[in-house]
Amino acid sequence: MFENILGQQKVKKILLNQIKSGKIAHTYIFVGYTGVGKRYVAAEFARILNCTVNDFTQTDIGACGRCASCEKIKKNIHPDVHFIDFVKQAELEEEDLEKQKVLKIETIRHMQKEVSTKIHEGKWKVFIIEPAEKMNIAAASSLLKTLEEPPQNTVIVLIAKHRETILRTIVSRSQTLFFQPLRQNEISSWLMLNCSLCSVRAQRISELSEGSLEIAKRLVDEKDSSRFSLWCKLNSQNLYISDVLELSRYTAKIGALKCIDTMITEAKNDFRLYPQRVVSALDLLNISRSLLLKNVSAQTVLDNLFFGLLDLKKQ
């Protein structure tokens, strides 16, 4: 079960044990950084509970992914599985998605009407609320009434970045599962398999993604990302002396000062990844920038800068 979900082994093990034992909680809070799989796990949980081919009480396989129920959940059209989010609220209010800033009591009341109805065609009703921390006080208080007397075969999953942003009374009635940032090797392997990236670029993106597959995908989609220019090459590729000299000549031709300014920005963005190296690199970059402003030969400045940055990388 959950074999298609990246990482999160502890969360998957907890849910697997509950599914096999039949001791499924009425309310869960999935907590963790954006892009680490919370929504995917919630949706897969709903598919497992409602799959019409594989009975979760008798198999470890999980959802088949092909039956009508699995397909409907995937397309978000299953009558017993509901995503309560800004998209749904915009639809209910007939307003633009961009105007949705908080989840309102009217949206939760709409959900409660669905909670109170009989199951339409599935085995379980599943309600996935995201972002749960964006519920206003009225909405959260209204939801609390449902959690106090939850109907049978109904599961509510709240998805949030931080548990502290949710009412304590809701937390006390829920089981919290913490989602960890994904490991770099998990992200880089996924990128190589699904995005046809070379190992160097996949590794570089995984380093910049902060454990979030969503951020990694966004970086892949950046057509002209400065993150994969000089700063990336000097930090992620094994360059020979001839490569460095050629890179230096090319940079001098296209505009050394502009390229150094870009590298300074990129270095600052990487501070959390390599704090000690970045501090030293910024010193080299700022010195090089000052020399260029004094009309020192761009070729000479860049040669010294690039070899200096490679020495920092080795250290």
Secondary structure, DSSP 8 states (H G I E B T S, - for coil): --TTS-S-HHHHHHHHHHHHHT---SEEEEE--TTSSHHHHHHHHHHHHH-SSS-TTT-SS---S-SHHHHHHHTT--TTEEEESHHHHHHHHT--GGG--SB-HHHHHHHHHHHHS---SSS-EEEEETTGGGB-HHHHHHHHHHHHS--TTEEEEEEES-GGGS-HHHHTTSEEEE-----HHHHHHHHHHHS---HHHHHHHHHHTTT-HHHHHHHHH-TT-GGGSHHHHHHHS---HHHHHHHHHHHHHH-HHHHHHHHHHHHHHTTTTSHHHHHHHHHHHHHHHHHHHTT--HHHHHHHHHHHHHHHHH-
